[in-house]
Amino acid sequence: MKTLLFGLLFLTFSLFPAQLKKVDIADFYNWTSNSGTHYQFVLLSEKLVAMRTDVAALVRVRYSMDGGVTYKIAEFDAKFTYDKAKDSDNLVVNIKAAETARILKGDSGYIPDNFTLYYDKDGDYIEGYQADHDELTKKDTQYAKVFLTPSPSADHMRKLIRLFYDSSEPLYRDLMVLAAQYD
C-alpha cells in the first residue's frame, strides 16, 4: 500500500504539470532569438501577494522554426516574483523557469526560458529580457529583448488565448473567464 501511495505521489508531483489554483494574470509577450526564431509566450499566474514572494506560474511558448508554416508549443512551470528596482520606482519581475519543459505540440525538445521584465510604478510595461537555461551558463550571456504583445480588448485577448490553448484544455475556460472581465 505504501508503495502504491508513494508511486501516485511521485507521478502527481513529477510528471503532471503544476496546476494554478486560479488564473489571475495572463500576459502575452514575444521575442526574437539571436538565430532569428520568433517566439510568443503567455505568462499565467495567480495574484501576486507581496514583493519578493515566489508565486507559482506557468509559461507556454509558441514558436515556428519554418517561418510560420507550422508552430510548436512548449510549456514549463516557473516561479514569478517582483521587487522594486534599486535605482528607481519601477518594478522588476523575475520569472525563473523550472529545469525542464513539456512539449505539447511538435517533435523537438525545448530549453526553458528565464525572463526579467520591467514595469513603471503604474504597472505599464517598459522592457524585458530573455535567456534560456543554456544561455545563462555561458560566460557572456546574451539576452534577447522581450516585447509586450498588447491585448487591447477582450476579443483580442480571446484570439491570443486561442493561439496557445485548445478549448478542451483545463485552463481554457479559466482564461476565457479572465478575458470576459475586459468586455
Secondary structure, 3 states (H helix, E strand, C coil): CHHHHHHHHHHHHHCCCCCCCCCCEEEEEEEECCCCCEEEEEEEECCCCCCCCCEEEEEEEEECCCCCCCCEEEEEEEEEEEEECCCCCCEEEEEEECCCCEEEECCCCCCCEEEEEEECCCCCEEEEEEEEHHHHCCCCCCCEEEEECCCCCHHHHHHHHHHHCCCCCHHHHHHHHHHHCCC
